Amino acid sequence: MQRKQPYQESASQNIMAVILQSLPQEAGLTKIEYEGPRIALYSRNPSYLMQNNQLVSNMVNTIKKRIVVRTDESIRRPQQESAKIIEETIPKEVGVSGTFFDAVTGEAVLFAKRPWMLAQVGEDFDNIELAEKTGWKVRVRKAPRDMSPIESLYETLGETVSERTRFYREVGDKIFRDKLSNSAEASLITLGGFAEVGRSCILLTTRESRILLDCGINPSARDSLAALPRFDVAGVAMEEIDAVVLSHAHLDHTGFLPALFKYGYGGPVYCTEPTLLLMTMLQRDYIRRAGSKNALYSDRDIESAIMHTITLTHGIVTDISPDVKLVLSNSGHILGSTSIHLHIGNGDHNLVYTGDMKFGKTLALDNALWNFPRVETMIIESTYGGKEDIMCPREQAEANLLNVISRGIAAGRCVLIPVPAAGISQELLLVLDRHMKEGRLQGAKVLVEKTISEATAIYEAYPEFLSKELRRCVLESEASQFGYDKFATVDSAALDNEPALILAPSSMLAGGPSVNYLKQIAGDPMSRLVMVSYQAADTPGRAIQDGARQVTIKGETIRLQCQVDRIDGFGSHSDYNQLMNYVGRLRPKLRRVLVNHGERPKAQNLASMINKQYRIQTQHPLVQEAIKLL
Ligand SMILES: [Zn+2]
């Protein structure tokens, strides 16, 4: 048995001893290595450990660290040969769309059109046979309609094998080093997204580590000082940050991440796999729209961010520094969105940052998780934290939407709905698909802008992050659940004279294809613009929602003669009642609630109502404040 890494004595030595004592000869152990926050056991006989997975569970319970079983490089057959073996082993009817290999982990992911032919839905495909034949651990997943986001991810991963191998070991060394001190301390600095919506960014400092929670931009800010997180006041250099944790993919939470790498950050980024894919797509789209000269970073910086990202699933406790453990849990906002639970020190403090959160079920996603075992401090969003922010019930919202669309289509005109690429868009696609199937929405040609279709393909690729009902439908059926048998994908198209319903980003009409379509319909009094999503301050969408009939977008003045409708009830954020119910549901006794991600009056209102109703100390800090937790 070789020991590649010079393990530090004490804690690490103890871990090694437990592992060695627990494993019999048949396990074929060849080496033990850090793989980021996990401990990887390499084996020449991986099927033994797969069949006896209780052995691994027991070890995890004893050492309280995450363990993964990897196949030893010496038994892995070349990728092409393995792909051929897989093709020959798996029946044709399964419809394999592609197999992707990651030489760092020795895992292969096989995407199939009919995965239910290989395993019961919801269960991992029994991969022992393929592991024995190929030497790779093969996971089977449902193939999305469009494989390009997955192909692009694996292309980047394939180009960075040696860097990632080294990087994972270095990250492990830092996480599992011995603590420098036994006393606990923790504080926050608000770098963005407090008393405002946009550039969400919080720095958590403990005795042992500096951790960044989200790293966004504010695309609608008037000047650059308000557009970016205030790293200048934090007094921390990029290379001094130990880890970044992301709640979800929207650019107001991830848009600055590649710039961190451009300016010297080289540590890990933790998020879910759908967040990685969606944010990469949105960041690339941002560069395309800003133009490479004006963009804050280049495609190379995005690739650097991908290379440094360690994806996690919901509900697994993961060490991310010597004194911080992380658990991500569903926040119901968009695919892969999470609330971030940080356990600081030895049970000294628990911080939950909700991220953008929907405490209400939608067709696409389950309700945000609320049953945290312990929370002392909570940071909660307040997008709709005002008393007046009470959304109409979902059934009513759907009826209103159908009514507005039907009127526009019946008049032979266009209906434009500006939406974000990911979030409300997919919810609307599900709603439209259902009503069309049930015959309530007829004669409508539905045009879906390209970036929305790309994001939807990512939704289809990760059914385990969808609501329980939708997950089952996606996994068990070949038909698109998002209406792609009826809807057409377009790329900033020129509209003809036919009536059409158009879904296009950006949602706030600040730029992008929705503005192109708005220009085409604005002069027609019979066409309709329908506002369904959140409109941030100082955006053209907000001005129109507040009644403006003329807006200037990127220097061009647009006069609106079309009808403007506002429909609420589809929001991917909790409304005021849902925010209050969420806090009321939490069982642990909170010591303090910090309110963020809302315009100042909304944050203020939510803070004062939580304080009044639940008798919890609350704050609604501004950007650039320091808050001591412990
Ligand atoms: Zn969001």
Boltz pocket constraint, residues with backbone or C-beta under 6 A from the ligand:
constraints:
  - pocket:
      binder: B
      contacts: [[A, 248], [A, 250], [A, 333], [A, 356]]
      max_distance: 6.0
